[in-house]
Amino acid sequence: MSNKARIIAFAGSTRKESNNKKLVKIAAEGAKEANAEVIYIDLEDYPLPLFDEDLEKREGLPENGRKLKDLFLENNGLLISSPEYNSSFSGVFKNTIDWLSRPVDGYPPLECFTDKVAVLMAASPGSLGGLRGLFQVRWVLGNIKVTVLPDQIALTSAGSAFENETTLKDAKMHDRIKNLGKKLTETINKLNS
């Protein structure tokens, strides 16, 4: 793997019109402007069955799990926008983590998370902007060997916050989100130099 910042950007949602998908794309633009290689993925494109050790024993890691695992192994940064569901993060995001944490083909269980650097954000129609869920995402990622930067943003009133698919109405907030991607890129580059 090259020393250059290589970042996966994704939202913990499969909803087509997800505000979290819009938000993480803005942060990804900031990372690209800072000269990172960024790949945006949509978890909807990688459906996985609910994690089940019996299923894993019978069939191994699902094909989409292997594709995602390979992507995570090839990259060194994560831009994550996580929706808040009932004061936590989404089941689809947790299920993805559970499948990717499994050992496969000589890789130890957490290899695709080890030494990754992540930045978190959330968008919610509520007044806390998904902040409660981010606390739990931070805790889980820290437990699986991901370094989560302290910078994070929880966007409130997300239903009315976007001018269009790629722009927030509040220019200062838009720049703050882009700076999350820039900060992640700079941190990875410093760690790799």
C-alpha positions in Angstrom: 0.0 0.0 0.0 1.3 3.5 -0.9 1.9 6.1 1.9 -0.6 8.4 0.2 -3.9 8.9 2.0 -6.4 6.3 0.5 -9.8 6.8 2.0 -13.1 5.0 1.9 -16.1 7.3 2.3 -19.5 5.9 3.2 -22.7 6.4 5.2 -24.2 3.9 7.6 -27.4 4.0 5.7 -28.9 2.3 2.6 -31.7 4.9 2.1 -31.5 6.4 -1.3 -32.1 10.0 -0.2 -30.0 9.7 3.0 -28.7 13.0 4.3 -25.7 11.1 5.6 -24.8 10.0 2.1 -24.9 13.6 1.0 -22.9 14.7 4.1 -20.1 12.2 3.6 -19.7 13.2 -0.1 -19.0 16.8 1.0 -16.3 15.5 3.4 -14.9 13.3 0.6 -14.6 16.4 -1.6 -12.4 18.0 1.0 -10.2 14.9 1.2 -9.8 14.9 -2.6 -8.9 18.6 -2.6 -6.2 17.7 0.0 -4.9 15.2 -2.6 -6.3 12.0 -1.1 -7.4 9.1 -3.2 -11.1 8.7 -2.2 -13.5 5.9 -3.1 -17.2 6.4 -2.2 -19.1 3.3 -1.4 -22.8 2.8 -0.8 -23.6 -0.1 1.6 -26.8 -0.7 -0.4 -24.5 -2.0 -3.2 -23.0 -4.6 -0.7 -26.0 -6.3 0.9 -25.0 -8.8 3.6 -27.1 -11.4 5.5 -27.3 -10.8 9.2 -24.1 -12.0 10.8 -24.5 -15.6 12.0 -21.6 -17.8 12.9 -23.5 -20.9 11.8 -24.0 -19.3 8.3 -20.3 -18.3 8.3 -19.3 -21.9 9.2 -21.4 -23.3 6.4 -20.7 -20.8 3.6 -17.8 -18.6 4.7 -17.6 -14.9 4.3 -20.3 -13.7 1.8 -19.0 -12.4 -1.5 -20.0 -8.8 -0.7 -18.2 -9.1 2.6 -15.1 -10.2 0.8 -15.3 -7.3 -1.6 -15.7 -4.9 1.3 -12.9 -6.5 3.3 -10.6 -6.2 0.3 -11.5 -2.5 -0.1 -10.8 -1.9 3.6 -7.5 -3.7 3.4 -6.4 -1.5 0.4 -7.2 1.8 2.1 -5.9 3.6 5.2 -8.7 6.1 6.1 -12.4 6.1 6.7 -14.8 9.0 6.3 -18.0 7.8 8.0 -21.4 9.5 8.2 -23.6 7.6 10.6 -27.3 8.1 11.0 -28.8 7.8 14.5 -31.4 5.1 15.0 -33.0 5.1 18.5 -30.0 6.8 20.1 -27.5 4.4 18.5 -26.1 3.6 15.0 -27.7 1.6 12.2 -28.0 -2.1 12.1 -26.7 -2.2 8.6 -23.5 -0.5 9.7 -23.1 -2.7 12.7 -23.7 -5.8 10.6 -21.0 -4.6 8.1 -18.5 -4.2 11.0 -19.4 -7.7 12.3 -18.8 -9.4 9.0 -15.6 -7.5 8.2 -14.1 -8.2 11.6 -14.0 -12.0 10.8 -10.7 -13.7 10.0 -10.2 -14.9 6.4 -7.4 -16.2 4.2 -4.6 -15.9 6.6 -5.6 -12.4 7.8 -6.2 -12.0 11.6 -9.8 -11.1 12.6 -9.4 -7.3 12.7 -6.8 -6.8 10.0 -9.0 -4.6 7.8 -9.6 -2.2 10.7 -6.1 -2.2 12.3 -4.3 1.1 12.0 -7.0 2.8 10.0 -7.7 6.4 10.8 -11.3 7.6 10.8 -13.4 10.8 11.0 -17.0 10.7 12.0 -20.0 12.8 11.2 -23.8 12.5 11.3 -26.8 14.2 9.9 -30.2 14.0 11.6 -33.5 15.9 11.5 -33.3 16.2 15.3 -31.8 18.8 17.5 -28.7 16.7 18.5 -27.8 15.9 14.9 -27.0 12.2 15.6 -24.5 12.9 18.3 -25.7 10.1 20.6 -25.0 7.5 17.8 -21.6 9.0 17.1 -20.5 8.3 20.7 -21.3 4.6 20.2 -19.6 4.4 16.7 -16.5 6.0 18.2 -16.5 3.4 21.0 -16.9 0.4 18.7 -14.3 1.6 16.2 -11.8 2.3 19.0 -12.3 -1.3 20.2 -11.5 -2.7 16.8 -8.2 -0.9 16.5 -9.4 2.1 14.4 -7.9 5.5 15.5 -10.9 7.9 15.5 -9.9 11.6 15.3 -11.5 13.9 17.9 -12.9 16.2 15.2 -16.5 15.3 14.4 -19.7 17.1 13.3 -23.3 16.3 14.1 -25.5 18.2 11.6 -28.9 19.2 13.1 -32.1 19.8 11.1 -30.6 17.9 8.2 -33.9 17.6 6.3 -33.7 21.3 5.4 -29.9 21.8 5.6 -29.0 20.9 2.0 -29.2 23.3 -1.0 -28.8 20.3 -3.3 -27.1 16.8 -3.3 -23.6 18.3 -2.9 -24.0 21.6 -1.1 -25.2 22.7 2.4 -27.2 26.0 2.6 -24.9 27.1 5.4 -21.6 27.9 3.7 -19.6 27.9 7.0 -21.0 24.4 7.9 -20.3 23.2 4.4 -16.6 24.3 4.8 -16.4 22.6 8.2 -17.6 19.3 6.7 -15.1 19.6 3.9 -12.4 20.3 6.5 -13.1 16.9 8.1 -11.9 15.3 4.9 -8.9 17.6 4.7 -8.0 16.9 8.4 -8.2 13.1 7.8 -6.0 13.3 4.8 -3.4 15.5 6.6 -3.3 13.2 9.6 -2.8 10.0 7.5 -0.1 11.8 5.5 1.7 12.8 8.7 1.4 9.3 10.2 2.8 7.8 7.0 5.7 10.2 6.5 
